[in-house]
Amino acid sequence: MELDALMLSRIQFAFTISFHIIFPAFTIGLASWLAALEFNWLRTGNPIYRNLFRFWVKIFAISFGLGVVSGIVMSYQFGTNWSRYSEFTGNVLGPVIAYEVITAFFLEAAFLGIMLFGWEKVGDRLHFLATCMVALGTLISAFWILSANSWMQTPAGYAIENGKAVPVDWFAIVFNPSFPLRYAHMVLGAYLTTAFAVAGMSAWMLLRHGRDAPEGKLAGARRSMSMALWFAAIFVPIQILVGDLHGLGVLKYQPTKLAAIEGNWERQANMPLRLFAIPDEAAETNRYELGIPKIGSWVLTHAFDGVVPGLKDVPPDERPPVLPVFFSFRIMVGIGFAMLALGLWSLYLRWKGQLFTNRLFLTATMLMTPSGFGAVLFGWFTAEIGRQPYVVYGLLRTADAASPVSATAVSASLATFVVVYAFIFGFGSYYLAKLLRKGPEPIEGLDEDALSKKPKRPFSVPDERLEGQRPQPAE
Amino acid sequence: MFGFGTEYEGLAFWLPVIWAGLIAVAVAMYVIVDGFDLGVGILFRSAREENWRDRMMFSVAPIWDGNETWLILGGGGLFAVFHLAYAILMPALYVPIITMLIALIFRGVAFEFRFKSDRSKFLWDNAFHFGSLVATFAQGVVLGAFVQGFAHDGRQFTGGTLDFLTPFSVLTGLGLVCGYGLLGATWCVMKTTGELEIWARRMAVRFLVATVVAMVLVSLWVPFLGRQIEARWFSWPNVALLAPIPLVTALVAYRLYRDLETGRPMRPFFLAIALFLLGYLGLGVSLFPYIVPPSLTIWQAANTVSSQLFALVGFAVVLPVTFAYTAYAYYVFRGKVAEEIRGGGYGYH
């Protein structure tokens, strides 16, 4: 591996985008989580929701800030490090990226200020609207950026003129073949990332404070954990289904990537489901393979004797690096099934009435806090490394996409990014940990019995606010 | 048509002109709005009291994120409709752009981290100040390098990594620091009270003087950078048509100085913006229609008509809405920042 400007730019892009994606993956879900909390506050007047909102909004603000600053880096790197990619795709992807800026970024940014600082200036309802707009902005942003990414995976609606892609059909470009399922898969992934992070952090608070802590301290953690685990129990199975459908699209449009994911060298029917193997690219075979016969074909084609494409269908210089694709996919799927298991466990404990008391379960939930981040990251490794050696699948090789910049300049920038991100991330984690340790402010004078036992009132009944409990706006 | 010697007609002529206008507006918006909050950062470390710094930061905390979004729109817009310019300019400006990005990272996180820290607060004071300073200087260098022009073969940058760095681009870098400092100081005059306001007024006068000096130096230098620019300014009837630009600039600068002296609260900020726009206009006049000086025009760099139209539809529909809610966000946080920033602040942190 030669460390020329191309390789350095690839490392830099991989590093900066892996760092970046952690934050959107979290904040897409957190924004909706905040909207749900505030909706419940407006609906029930139960101070626990406002209290939770005020706690999670701080976590959100730090994560969002880190996402914004690392995102600006991404938007300029297309030009600084990948100018020939910009030249090739500019006619098609330029407008798509611009739509992201004008429809999503401004929306998020303008209403973020009101959401963070404006509650007592605009009142409850407008503030709730601002929260919803921020949540909507994150979803719109994901829409456009995944459209652009999907187009690079499954290009459509274009023609090639003078060695550049030019648009022919905008609808086909934006809604390219892999986009709908990739978008669903990513948004669900982001929501689940948040759900497991919220559940895990809440479980940690419950474990830490024990059963004797004041109710005002624990009620919020219980409510958060319960809501997040409901979400996980319902949506993990749906995510697995969406992932499976998305896989069928990969089989259809990116057969070589699929072959790498499966570690499948020969085109074959009755392909086994490989649970473990070490792909050997030099020998074009797998070592230590462990698989269940025929199930691989069945999962992919829904027929036991379905034919699955092999890596040897294409010459070696058209194949992605097999090992990282093979393993990152298995890590992602493994995490997914661990999530499924936790979701089912939570349902069982709920039924038994032990959701908040089973310490083994609380510990497991706490340990799953970072699981969503892992799944998202390894999912992206699968998608992006699996696309190699192309940056635009079948059209533009990564090697032909780089800028005419010097290796010295790129190595300097790469080193700077590594140091700066480590510094920023270190402090970000430190302040997040401080916030978590502090937990939500206790709700003073909370009527514990009323809060934990009273059934939810129907929507139409006027709020009977806990007198004097509703926090008044600060000056 | 219009003496630009282009063979482009109809949509192929007009779309790039419209888009050049829109991107110019986006960049101007950026320079004004992020200019003043970067300027607040430039002033930040000179502020004597912790309470002053708190108030200065609070005056921009709810809006800075939206302000910075115009920077993404400038880059994104260039990619969307003049991708060839984007592909040439970005590698040519590799060092200053990456420097700016790194500086903006430090500055951006400072907003969140500063209020959550106690022992490490000094770190984020410095991150905010030096992040703003370095980002501004880098932007000024980019501006200077842009005016100078770039070695390119029409598709790719062909020069060296450090070509951007010249005495002229260093001058524009320093000039922009003074200019943003002026915007930031007049913003503080408008948004704060008491001793802080008086101090901001004094700083504004200093930055005004420095800005005017920088503008004069740049104006004297620019015509001699390339023959096209010299011809544009000093040929008849251009001399007569363009003469009002420097004259009005001088008047605005004088008015601004008087307003700062006499204690007007809000007008200095808007006069500072006017000063910026006049300087910007002068540069626009010098460079149009080149998007990669000295030889690539907006028409040569433009994307296909379909791409420009597709993006334009979105801009026409969405941009007015964007302006509306951005204005609303500013309206929500109108008025002066309270003298005391209590723990609850704006109900957050």
Interface residues (C-beta under 8 A of the other chain):
Chain A: V57 K58 A61 I62 G65 L66 V68 V69 S70 I72 V73 S75 Y76 F78 G79 T80 S83 R84 S86 E87 T89 G90 N91 V92 L93 G94 P95 I97 A98 Y99 E100 V101 I102 T103 F105 F106 L107 E108 A109 A110 F111 L112 G113 I114 L116 F117 G118 W119 E120 K121 V122 M133 V166 P167 V168 W170 S403 P404 V405 S406 T408 A409 S413 T416 F417 V420 I424 F427 G428 Y431 K434 L435 P473 A474 E475
Chain B: A61 P62 I63 D65 G66 E68 T69 L71 I72 L73 G75 G76 G77 L78 F79 A80 V81 H83 L84 Y86 A87 I88 L89 M90 P91 L93 Y94 V95 I97 I98 L101 I102 L104 I105 F106 G108 V109 F111 E112 F113 K116 S117 S120 L123 R155 Q156 F157 T158 G160 T161 N303 T304 S306 S307 F310 A311 G314 F315 V318 L319 T322 Y325 T326 Y328 A329 V332 F333 A338 R342 G344 G345 Y346 G347 Y348 H349
